[in-house]
Amino acid sequence: MKRQILTIALVFMASLSVSAQKKFSCYSIGFYNLENLFDTCHDVGKNDYEFLPSGSYRWNGMKYDSKQKNMARALADMGTDVLPGVGCAAIGVSEIENAHVLTDLCAQPPLAERNFQFVHIEGPDQRGVDCALLYNPSLFTVRDTKLVPYVYELPEDSRRATRGFFTVSGTLADEHVAIIVCHLPSRAAGSYYRELGAKQIKAVKDSLLADDPDCKVFVMGDMNDDPVSRSMKDVLRGKPDVKQVESDDMFNPFYNILAKEGKGTLMYNGSWNLFDQILLTPNALDKEGTRDYSTMKYWKQQVIRRDYLLQQAGKYKGSPKRTTAGGVWLDGYSDHLPVVVYMLKEQR
């Protein structure tokens, strides 16, 4: 298997009490909300009428082609600050309509050059938006996929089918990993529904670990909540510090970006939120600070902030440059910014 290799002239030297350089393989895993990646055709049974040529967005072939080109550019750029020319091994995506748009996306030159593939299962969401996983097959091997449904507790909610939890089991760095790609209910739905979703995500994660305690689980997605929100902090148990993470917890490396730095991945009324997160299970962490990377461990996170992803002028300067705003087509990217985590494993 081709490896992403990073040689680190180690700042770790003092703690390792060695003077020679060590070599590590570095792997990046990301998430990106693609903001309404719809094609121009109606999907039977789905409320996708806004994204038809006759719909409110006047969605046509020219706009669709440009959206595809923009998405491919951003996706191919993820992870390249550390791994130039290589980027991410796997990227979870949300707000994609169907397999057709993913086929077109992977055919875009920046992704086709790396032979990106995708896995996807059509879900029940009434608008027709799903989650999926893109991956570089030279780095990540898919073992199994399943879509775990979001289950409502109240009978009156049962008709409002929404996105489930797209779970992909695979191999990365010769290790078993699982990626759960999520898109929790919107802010309009209320906190209860996102807390219910987080409860179900935790059950999926716990089931994966019960089946294989060595499986490193990555929970990612547009959570429609911040890391400090109850769904993420209390229900999914996402901790801000590696040393706080116990066996039933997860580590949320994006927690302090919002809580301490005031930065995020989307902007509302001039303030940042950080809905786009990647959380990790304890077995993917160097909890004791031993710098033991004999198995793959978390190194660092990143919110991808490229100039082309941001508004450069006007009232919304500095906010993500979206495809359409206020009924005006901006030829932008998404109302969210991408996020990435980097993992290290010592070369033997």
One Martini backbone bead per residue (centre of mass of N, CA, C, O) as a GRO file, in nm:
protein
  348
    1MET     BB    1   0.095   0.037   0.023
    2LYS     BB    2   0.064   0.347  -0.006
    3ARG     BB    3   0.238   0.621   0.157
    4GLN     BB    4   0.227   0.873   0.390
    5ILE     BB    5   0.516   1.077   0.426
    6LEU     BB    6   0.671   1.195   0.736
    7THR     BB    7   0.947   1.384   0.828
    8ILE     BB    8   1.048   1.443   1.165
    9ALA     BB    9   1.221   1.695   1.319
   10LEU     BB   10   1.211   1.652   1.635
   11VAL     BB   11   1.039   1.792   1.905
   12PHE     BB   12   1.042   1.508   2.063
   13MET     BB   13   1.328   1.456   2.168
   14ALA     BB   14   1.325   1.507   2.474
   15SER     BB   15   1.097   1.300   2.545
   16LEU     BB   16   1.265   1.057   2.400
   17SER     BB   17   1.577   1.058   2.440
   18VAL     BB   18   1.679   1.137   2.144
   19SER     BB   19   1.885   1.216   1.841
   20ALA     BB   20   1.736   1.079   1.629
   21GLN     BB   21   1.557   1.044   1.370
   22LYS     BB   22   1.219   1.002   1.281
   23LYS     BB   23   0.979   0.806   1.102
   24PHE     BB   24   0.664   0.897   0.947
   25SER     BB   25   0.339   0.829   0.893
   26CYS     BB   26   0.086   1.022   0.727
   27TYR     BB   27  -0.267   1.086   0.795
   28SER     BB   28  -0.571   1.199   0.641
   29ILE     BB   29  -0.891   1.317   0.772
   30GLY     BB   30  -1.217   1.425   0.650
   31PHE     BB   31  -1.461   1.707   0.629
   32TYR     BB   32  -1.755   1.804   0.410
   33ASN     BB   33  -1.988   2.044   0.336
   34LEU     BB   34  -2.139   2.083   0.005
   35GLU     BB   35  -2.389   2.242  -0.032
   36ASN     BB   36  -2.597   2.131  -0.241
   37LEU     BB   37  -2.532   1.861  -0.427
   38PHE     BB   38  -2.703   1.892  -0.716
   39ASP     BB   39  -2.874   1.812  -0.966
   40THR     BB   40  -3.112   1.868  -1.254
   41CYS     BB   41  -3.284   1.625  -1.147
   42HIS     BB   42  -3.550   1.440  -1.060
   43ASP     BB   43  -3.628   1.269  -0.762
   44VAL     BB   44  -3.824   1.037  -0.676
   45GLY     BB   45  -3.973   1.144  -0.367
   46LYS     BB   46  -3.827   1.426  -0.376
   47ASN     BB   47  -3.750   1.761  -0.248
   48ASP     BB   48  -3.584   1.906  -0.539
   49TYR     BB   49  -3.715   2.163  -0.688
   50GLU     BB   50  -3.507   2.395  -0.644
   51PHE     BB   51  -3.293   2.197  -0.826
   52LEU     BB   52  -3.416   2.317  -1.090
   53PRO     BB   53  -3.452   2.504  -1.365
   54SER     BB   54  -3.751   2.594  -1.236
   55GLY     BB   55  -3.640   2.678  -0.979
   56SER     BB   56  -3.527   2.904  -0.741
   57TYR     BB   57  -3.213   2.844  -0.844
   58ARG     BB   58  -3.177   2.787  -1.141
   59TRP     BB   59  -3.075   2.494  -1.199
   60ASN     BB   60  -2.798   2.417  -1.406
   61GLY     BB   61  -2.539   2.303  -1.591
   62MET     BB   62  -2.343   2.534  -1.530
   63LYS     BB   63  -2.369   2.532  -1.220
   64TYR     BB   64  -2.303   2.235  -1.176
   65ASP     BB   65  -2.020   2.233  -1.302
   66SER     BB   66  -1.901   2.449  -1.111
   67LYS     BB   67  -1.955   2.303  -0.848
   68GLN     BB   68  -1.782   2.057  -0.908
   69LYS     BB   69  -1.514   2.206  -0.944
   70ASN     BB   70  -1.506   2.337  -0.662
   71MET     BB   71  -1.523   2.082  -0.487
   72ALA     BB   72  -1.269   1.941  -0.597
   73ARG     BB   73  -1.068   2.152  -0.511
   74ALA     BB   74  -1.119   2.142  -0.205
   75LEU     BB   75  -1.080   1.836  -0.158
   76ALA     BB   76  -0.784   1.821  -0.277
   77ASP     BB   77  -0.670   2.032  -0.054
   78MET     BB   78  -0.703   1.847   0.168
   79GLY     BB   79  -0.402   1.801   0.357
   80THR     BB   80  -0.164   1.963   0.187
   81ASP     BB   81   0.003   2.113   0.404
   82VAL     BB   82   0.137   1.827   0.489
   83LEU     BB   83   0.037   1.664   0.200
   84PRO     BB   84   0.161   1.717  -0.078
   85GLY     BB   85  -0.018   1.561  -0.341
   86VAL     BB   86  -0.224   1.386  -0.144
   87GLY     BB   87  -0.383   1.416   0.116
   88CYS     BB   88  -0.658   1.245   0.165
   89ALA     BB   89  -0.780   0.924   0.239
   90ALA     BB   90  -1.052   1.047   0.375
   91ILE     BB   91  -1.397   1.179   0.305
   92GLY     BB   92  -1.653   1.324   0.446
   93VAL     BB   93  -1.994   1.384   0.329
   94SER     BB   94  -2.248   1.633   0.274
   95GLU     BB   95  -2.505   1.724   0.075
   96ILE     BB   96  -2.585   1.484  -0.117
   97GLU     BB   97  -2.801   1.340  -0.347
   98ASN     BB   98  -2.620   1.115  -0.513
   99ALA     BB   99  -2.436   0.904  -0.712
  100HIS     BB  100  -2.410   1.090  -0.955
  101VAL     BB  101  -2.254   1.328  -0.817
  102LEU     BB  102  -2.013   1.143  -0.732
  103THR     BB  103  -1.921   1.053  -1.007
  104ASP     BB  104  -1.862   1.340  -1.111
  105LEU     BB  105  -1.663   1.418  -0.888
  106CYS     BB  106  -1.445   1.183  -0.936
  107ALA     BB  107  -1.400   1.298  -1.245
  108GLN     BB  108  -1.246   1.517  -1.150
  109PRO     BB  109  -0.922   1.587  -1.190
  110PRO     BB  110  -0.819   1.622  -0.885
  111LEU     BB  111  -0.943   1.327  -0.816
  112ALA     BB  112  -0.865   1.141  -1.055
  113GLU     BB  113  -0.552   1.155  -1.010
  114ARG     BB  114  -0.617   0.977  -0.724
  115ASN     BB  115  -0.857   0.775  -0.758
  116PHE     BB  116  -1.122   0.849  -0.649
  117GLN     BB  117  -1.373   0.720  -0.440
  118PHE     BB  118  -1.702   0.576  -0.345
  119VAL     BB  119  -1.948   0.566  -0.077
  120HIS     BB  120  -2.310   0.480  -0.087
  121ILE     BB  121  -2.641   0.535   0.062
  122GLU     BB  122  -2.958   0.562   0.021
  123GLY     BB  123  -3.176   0.780   0.176
  124PRO     BB  124  -3.477   0.926   0.348
  125ASP     BB  125  -3.456   1.207   0.289
  126GLN     BB  126  -3.678   1.447   0.175
  127ARG     BB  127  -3.462   1.618   0.005
  128GLY     BB  128  -3.211   1.400  -0.066
  129VAL     BB  129  -2.989   1.409   0.146
  130ASP     BB  130  -2.654   1.287   0.201
  131CYS     BB  131  -2.406   1.066   0.290
  132ALA     BB  132  -2.044   1.013   0.244
  133LEU     BB  133  -1.743   0.847   0.099
  134LEU     BB  134  -1.426   0.940   0.028
  135TYR     BB  135  -1.142   0.769  -0.144
  136ASN     BB  136  -0.809   0.641  -0.137
  137PRO     BB  137  -0.715   0.322  -0.242
  138SER     BB  138  -0.399   0.350  -0.164
  139LEU     BB  139  -0.492   0.403   0.161
  140PHE     BB  140  -0.798   0.299   0.151
  141THR     BB  141  -0.999   0.024   0.271
  142VAL     BB  142  -1.296  -0.130   0.211
  143ARG     BB  143  -1.515  -0.348   0.396
  144ASP     BB  144  -1.779  -0.179   0.505
  145THR     BB  145  -2.135  -0.087   0.477
  146LYS     BB  146  -2.372   0.136   0.655
  147LEU     BB  147  -2.713   0.245   0.734
  148VAL     BB  148  -2.806   0.406   1.015
  149PRO     BB  149  -3.089   0.489   1.147
  150TYR     BB  150  -3.291   0.739   1.238
  151VAL     BB  151  -3.468   0.732   1.555
  152TYR     BB  152  -3.764   0.798   1.671
  153GLU     BB  153  -3.962   0.843   1.972
  154LEU     BB  154  -4.194   1.002   1.844
  155PRO     BB  155  -4.468   0.928   1.662
  156GLU     BB  156  -4.506   1.218   1.517
  157ASP     BB  157  -4.205   1.187   1.370
  158SER     BB  158  -4.202   0.935   1.167
  159ARG     BB  159  -4.249   1.109   0.889
  160ARG     BB  160  -3.951   1.250   0.936
  161ALA     BB  161  -3.728   1.171   0.748
  162THR     BB  162  -3.375   1.118   0.795
  163ARG     BB  163  -3.059   1.109   0.847
  164GLY     BB  164  -2.819   0.894   0.895
  165PHE     BB  165  -2.544   0.662   0.973
  166PHE     BB  166  -2.255   0.649   0.797
  167THR     BB  167  -2.082   0.333   0.787
  168VAL     BB  168  -1.722   0.271   0.769
  169SER     BB  169  -1.524  -0.002   0.711
  170GLY     BB  170  -1.155  -0.021   0.743
  171THR     BB  171  -0.821   0.042   0.603
  172LEU     BB  172  -0.547   0.202   0.787
  173ALA     BB  173  -0.231   0.148   0.831
  174ASP     BB  174  -0.303  -0.159   0.890
  175GLU     BB  175  -0.585  -0.071   1.020
  176HIS     BB  176  -0.872  -0.063   1.201
  177VAL     BB  177  -1.145   0.133   1.081
  178ALA     BB  178  -1.407   0.382   1.158
  179ILE     BB  179  -1.664   0.572   0.981
  180ILE     BB  180  -1.889   0.831   1.091
  181VAL     BB  181  -2.138   0.987   0.901
  182CYS     BB  182  -2.292   1.307   0.970
  183HIS     BB  183  -2.638   1.476   0.985
  184LEU     BB  184  -2.791   1.658   1.183
  185PRO     BB  185  -3.037   1.819   1.282
  186SER     BB  186  -3.152   2.113   1.272
  187ARG     BB  187  -3.199   2.401   1.448
  188ALA     BB  188  -3.513   2.400   1.407
  189ALA     BB  189  -3.560   2.121   1.569
  190GLY     BB  190  -3.382   2.110   1.809
  191SER     BB  191  -3.189   1.972   2.060
  192TYR     BB  192  -3.323   1.696   2.108
  193TYR     BB  193  -3.256   1.573   1.818
  194ARG     BB  194  -2.945   1.585   1.855
  195GLU     BB  195  -2.927   1.419   2.113
  196LEU     BB  196  -3.052   1.168   1.989
  197GLY     BB  197  -2.834   1.134   1.773
  198ALA     BB  198  -2.590   1.109   1.968
  199LYS     BB  199  -2.692   0.853   2.106
  200GLN     BB  200  -2.679   0.680   1.842
  201ILE     BB  201  -2.384   0.717   1.778
  202LYS     BB  202  -2.277   0.591   2.038
  203ALA     BB  203  -2.396   0.311   1.979
  204VAL     BB  204  -2.230   0.257   1.728
  205LYS     BB  205  -1.952   0.291   1.854
  206ASP     BB  206  -1.985   0.074   2.075
  207SER     BB  207  -2.032  -0.162   1.879
  208LEU     BB  208  -1.757  -0.150   1.736
  209LEU     BB  209  -1.587  -0.195   2.000
  210ALA     BB  210  -1.714  -0.465   2.082
  211ASP     BB  211  -1.612  -0.613   1.823
  212ASP     BB  212  -1.340  -0.403   1.822
  213PRO     BB  213  -1.121  -0.254   2.039
  214ASP     BB  214  -0.902  -0.163   1.802
  215CYS     BB  215  -1.092   0.018   1.673
  216LYS     BB  216  -1.083   0.318   1.501
  217VAL     BB  217  -1.298   0.591   1.570
  218PHE     BB  218  -1.474   0.817   1.347
  219VAL     BB  219  -1.657   1.110   1.415
  220MET     BB  220  -1.849   1.282   1.163
  221GLY     BB  221  -1.975   1.621   1.088
  222ASP     BB  222  -2.282   1.786   1.076
  223MET     BB  223  -2.416   1.876   1.392
  224ASN     BB  224  -2.566   2.152   1.449
  225ASP     BB  225  -2.334   2.182   1.665
  226ASP     BB  226  -2.131   2.247   1.911
  227PRO     BB  227  -1.887   2.128   2.119
  228VAL     BB  228  -2.050   2.272   2.375
  229SER     BB  229  -2.282   2.108   2.333
  230ARG     BB  230  -2.470   1.861   2.461
  231SER     BB  231  -2.447   1.648   2.235
  232MET     BB  232  -2.126   1.652   2.239
  233LYS     BB  233  -2.036   1.676   2.546
  234ASP     BB  234  -2.253   1.474   2.698
  235VAL     BB  235  -2.346   1.244   2.502
  236LEU     BB  236  -2.074   1.189   2.329
  237ARG     BB  237  -1.823   1.284   2.504
  238GLY     BB  238  -1.654   1.544   2.412
  239LYS     BB  239  -1.327   1.621   2.466
  240PRO     BB  240  -1.071   1.882   2.487
  241ASP     BB  241  -0.876   1.666   2.634
  242VAL     BB  242  -0.686   1.392   2.629
  243LYS     BB  243  -0.662   1.356   2.951
  244GLN     BB  244  -0.994   1.333   2.985
  245VAL     BB  245  -1.008   1.061   2.844
  246GLU     BB  246  -1.215   0.799   2.863
  247SER     BB  247  -1.348   0.499   2.770
  248ASP     BB  248  -1.648   0.655   2.711
  249ASP     BB  249  -1.507   0.857   2.535
  250MET     BB  250  -1.414   1.148   2.346
  251PHE     BB  251  -1.225   1.334   2.113
  252ASN     BB  252  -1.229   1.702   2.059
  253PRO     BB  253  -1.016   1.896   1.860
  254PHE     BB  254  -1.241   2.151   1.815
  255TYR     BB  255  -1.322   2.284   2.079
  256ASN     BB  256  -1.093   2.520   2.123
  257ILE     BB  257  -1.139   2.684   1.869
  258LEU     BB  258  -1.397   2.805   1.989
  259ALA     BB  259  -1.361   2.845   2.306
  260LYS     BB  260  -1.064   3.005   2.270
  261GLU     BB  261  -1.058   3.138   1.956
  262GLY     BB  262  -1.340   3.195   1.800
  263LYS     BB  263  -1.358   2.971   1.586
  264GLY     BB  264  -1.477   2.825   1.264
  265THR     BB  265  -1.706   2.694   0.986
  266LEU     BB  266  -1.940   2.907   1.045
  267MET     BB  267  -2.165   3.187   0.979
  268TYR     BB  268  -2.375   3.388   1.215
  269ASN     BB  269  -2.429   3.703   1.254
  270GLY     BB  270  -2.094   3.735   1.274
  271SER     BB  271  -2.065   3.442   1.399
  272TRP     BB  272  -1.911   3.163   1.507
  273ASN     BB  273  -1.930   2.825   1.418
  274LEU     BB  274  -1.880   2.452   1.502
  275PHE     BB  275  -2.022   2.187   1.327
  276ASP     BB  276  -1.747   2.071   1.219
  277GLN     BB  277  -1.648   1.738   1.308
  278ILE     BB  278  -1.388   1.529   1.476
  279LEU     BB  279  -1.396   1.224   1.647
  280LEU     BB  280  -1.219   1.020   1.897
  281THR     BB  281  -1.100   0.744   2.020
  282PRO     BB  282  -0.881   0.647   2.266
  283ASN     BB  283  -0.705   0.447   2.070
  284ALA     BB  284  -0.612   0.734   1.900
  285LEU     BB  285  -0.431   0.809   2.157
  286ASP     BB  286  -0.178   0.993   2.351
  287LYS     BB  287  -0.248   0.994   2.674
  288GLU     BB  288   0.054   0.968   2.820
  289GLY     BB  289   0.285   1.106   2.647
  290THR     BB  290   0.499   0.884   2.499
  291ARG     BB  291   0.528   0.880   2.184
  292ASP     BB  292   0.358   0.626   2.082
  293TYR     BB  293   0.360   0.519   1.721
  294SER     BB  294   0.310   0.206   1.663
  295THR     BB  295   0.039   0.326   1.639
  296MET     BB  296  -0.215   0.504   1.536
  297LYS     BB  297  -0.214   0.864   1.597
  298TYR     BB  298  -0.288   1.156   1.705
  299TRP     BB  299  -0.182   1.497   1.621
  300LYS     BB  300  -0.382   1.696   1.439
  301GLN     BB  301  -0.565   1.985   1.341
  302GLN     BB  302  -0.796   2.138   1.081
  303VAL     BB  303  -0.901   2.434   0.940
  304ILE     BB  304  -0.989   2.520   0.623
  305ARG     BB  305  -0.826   2.834   0.498
  306ARG     BB  306  -0.909   2.971   0.208
  307ASP     BB  307  -0.954   3.234   0.013
  308TYR     BB  308  -1.160   3.092  -0.190
  309LEU     BB  309  -1.362   3.017   0.064
  310LEU     BB  310  -1.381   3.333   0.097
  311GLN     BB  311  -1.489   3.633   0.152
  312GLN     BB  312  -1.327   3.942   0.023
  313ALA     BB  313  -1.597   4.117   0.038
  314GLY     BB  314  -1.809   4.301   0.210
  315LYS     BB  315  -2.039   4.218   0.448
  316TYR     BB  316  -1.911   3.894   0.434
  317LYS     BB  317  -1.634   3.920   0.513
  318GLY     BB  318  -1.478   3.601   0.601
  319SER     BB  319  -1.688   3.422   0.499
  320PRO     BB  320  -1.820   3.178   0.354
  321LYS     BB  321  -1.839   3.089   0.012
  322ARG     BB  322  -2.120   3.050  -0.142
  323THR     BB  323  -2.318   2.962  -0.397
  324THR     BB  324  -2.577   3.098  -0.254
  325ALA     BB  325  -2.723   3.436  -0.190
  326GLY     BB  326  -3.015   3.591  -0.189
  327GLY     BB  327  -3.059   3.461  -0.491
  328VAL     BB  328  -2.747   3.466  -0.556
  329TRP     BB  329  -2.502   3.370  -0.765
  330LEU     BB  330  -2.147   3.311  -0.659
  331ASP     BB  331  -1.963   3.071  -0.729
  332GLY     BB  332  -1.905   2.891  -0.490
  333TYR     BB  333  -1.897   2.649  -0.229
  334SER     BB  334  -1.963   2.696   0.099
  335ASP     BB  335  -2.101   2.745   0.431
  336HIS     BB  336  -1.854   2.563   0.484
  337LEU     BB  337  -1.572   2.426   0.634
  338PRO     BB  338  -1.314   2.230   0.636
  339VAL     BB  339  -1.190   1.925   0.797
  340VAL     BB  340  -0.892   1.795   0.980
  341VAL     BB  341  -0.700   1.501   1.051
  342TYR     BB  342  -0.391   1.386   1.196
  343MET     BB  343  -0.190   1.091   1.154
  344LEU     BB  344   0.046   0.873   1.325
  345LYS     BB  345   0.321   0.644   1.215
  346GLU     BB  346   0.570   0.445   1.271
  347GLN     BB  347   0.839   0.340   1.107
  348ARG     BB  348   0.981  -0.004   1.050
   0.00000   0.00000   0.00000
